[in-house]
């Protein structure tokens, strides 16, 4: 089955390239490659997504100037797939190059550089390179505050909160988790979609975890009980529940931890 699927994938790429050759310009050709790569990512077919984004990146580097946005998008998207697969070193390398690309394309003080810094900072957090992460994320926030991009700013707040929490700086993390929660509460009230509900649930669990680590157990319980009442069936939500359970276990509160672990075990 794997061999057959791989052959289908290669044939699909070949069709794309043939079709691209008939396109009117290079940007359209790259867009077609990027769309197909993004579809693989959305379907969680990550090995195929890696091959597809490599193809898009190769095309962009061979047909556009070194500062072209298509190169940045290709690098960041390929880095995201590597990050999902746990290959953080490759993700970091691509994101450093993408940052340099954006600084060359729009200048070091442009909000687009803030986006690239946030992407890099988030990977640094996962690598536990906290000093590098904090520097990148603070600079990202400074740049994004100048732009009318509240959702991008909220993403940077969440990454910085994670950075502080990872270092045990829980009181510094708290206001950033709260700002993220407030933003996503407003967003969900305006548009009650499944994606917005997932984000809200994860925010509640993340702030609850931060309270557990501060031994503020009453506040934590109030938040996680609210989260569990609304929690949709979603892998990211279950991962957030597990992280909260791990925090309770770390504090020696095994009863609370086991109740949360049971929620994850009974998930489909």
N, C-alpha and C positions, 0 to 999 in steps of 0.2 A: 504493500500500500504506500509506504513512504517513497519508494522508487518511482511509482506511477505519479504520485503528486508532484515530485520534483520535476519530472519530465513535463507535466502540464504547466508548471510554473515557468520553466524555460521557454516553452512554446508561447506562453502568454507574453513574456518579455520580448520575444522575437517579433510577435505581432505588433506590439507597441512601437518597437523601433522602426519597423517597416512603415507603420502609419505615421510615425514622427517625420520620416523622410519626406512625406508629402505635405507636411504642414507649411504654413506660410512664413513662419519665422522661428527663430531659436527659442524665444520665450514660450511660444505655444508648445514646442517640442518638450521643453523642460517641464512645463505645467502638466502635460500628459503623464510624464514619468513620475512626477511628484504625486499626482492623484492616485495612480495605481499603487505607489508605495504606501501612501496614507491609508488606502483601503486594507492592505495587508496588516498594518498596525492596528487599525480599528477592529479587525477580525481576530487579533491576537495571534496572528501567524508570524511570529517574530523572526524566525530564520529567513522567511521569504521577504519580510520587511527590511531586514538588514541588506539582503542582496539588491532589493529594489532601490533603497535609498543610496546605496553605493553606486548604483547605475546612474541615478539622478545627479549625485555629486560629481561623478566622473564626467558626465555630460556638461554640467555647469562649469566645471574647472577648465574643460577643453574648449568652451565656446563663449565664455564671458570674461570680462576683465576681473582682476583679482578682488576688487571691492564690490562686485555685483551681489545684490540681495539674494539671488537664487543660490549662491554658494553658501551664504550664511544659513538660509533655511534648510538646505540639504544637510549641512554639518550638524545643525541643532536637532533636526529630526532623527538623523542617524544616531546621534548621541543619546537621544531620548530612548530609542529602542535598546541601545547598549545598557543604559541605566536600568530599564525594566528587567533586562536579563541579568543584572548584577555585575556587568562588566564596567565598573566605575572608572577604571584607569583609562580605557578607551574613550568613555564619555567625556572625561575631564580633558583629554588631549584635544578632542574635536571642539569642545566648548571654548577652550582657550584660543584656538584658531578662529572660531566664530566671533569671539569678542574682538580680536584684532581686526577682523574683517569689517565689523560694524564701526569700530573707531576710525578706520580708514574711510569708510563709505560716508558717514554722516558727522564725524567729529566726536571728540571724547565727551562732550557735554549734552549729547542728544538723548532723548528718552529711549530710543531704540537700543542704545548702549546699556541703559538701565535694564532692559529686558534680558540682554545677553548676560549681564552681571548676575541677575537673579537666577538664571538657569545654571550658571557656573557655581554660584553660591550654594544652591540647593544640593548639587552633587558633592561639594566640599563637606556639607553637613553629613551626608550619608557616609562619606569617607572618614568622618570624625576629624577633619582638618578645620577645627573650629576658628582659629585665628584668621585663616584665609577666608573662611566663610563669612565671618563677621565683617571683615573689611569689604568684601565684594557686596554683601547685602546692604550694608549701610550706604555705600556709594550708589547702589541700585535705587534705594528708597529716595535718596536726594534727587536723583535724576527723574524718577517717576512722579515725584510730587510736583514737578514743574509741568507735567503733561496732564491732560484730561483723560486719565486712564485709571479710574478707581479700582477696577477689578485686578489689573496688573499690580497695582500698589498693594492690594490685599494679599495677593500671592507672595509678594516680597515680605510682608509682615509675618505671614505664616512661616516662611522659611527662617526668618530671623528668630521667631519664637522657638522653633525647633532647635536652632543653633544655641540659644541661651539654655534651653532645657537640657540639651545634651551635655552641657558643662556644669549642670547643677545650679544654674543661676535662675531659679524658678520665679523669684519675685520680678526679675527683669523680663522674663518670658510672659508673665501673666497679662500685662496690658496689651500686648500684641495679639495674644490668643483672644482676648475680649474684643478687640477691634475687628478681628476676622469674624467672630461670632455675630457681632452686631450687624456687620455688613451683610452676611449671608442670611440673617433673620429678615432683614429688609428685602433682600432679593427674593426670598421664598414667599414672603407675603404678597409681593407684586406678581410673582409667576410661579405657581405651585407645580413645577415639573419634577419628574423623578430625579433628574440630575441635581437640581437645587435642594431637594430633600436629602439626598446622599451627602452633599456638602455640609448642610446644616447639622446632620447627625454626627458626622465626623468632627465638626467643630466642637459640638457639645462634649463628645468623648475626649477630645484633645485637651480641652480646658479642665475637664474632670480629672484627667490623668495628672495635670500639673498641680491641681489641688491635693491629690493623693500624695504626690511627692513632697508637698509642703506640710503634710499631715493635717490638712484642712478637710477632714473626712465628711462633715455634714454638707459642706458646699459641693464636694465631689459627688456625694450620693444623690443630691437633688438634681444635678446636671445629668448624671448617667441614667437615672430613672426616667427623666424626660426623654433622653435619647432613645432608650429602649422602647418606649411607647410609640415612637414614630419611625423606628429604624426599618428601612426597606431591606429586602433580601439582596445583599450586594457584597462582593468579595472585599472591597475596600472598607466597608462598614465592619465586616467581621474581623478584619485585620486591626481596625481601631479598637474594637472590643477586646481583642486579645492583648493589645498593648496596655490597655487599662488594667486588665487582669494581671499582667506581668508587674505593673506598678504596685498593685495591692500585695502581690506575693512578695515583692521586694521589701515591703514594709512589715512583713510577717502576718498580714491579715489574710489567712488562707481561706476562711469561710467566704469572704467577699470575692476573693480571686476565683475560687472554685465555682461559685454561682455564675460568674462571667464566662469562665472557660466552658461551662455547660451550655451556655447560649451559642458559643461557637461550634461545639460538637454537634448540636442538634440542627445546625444550619444545613440546608440542602447541598 
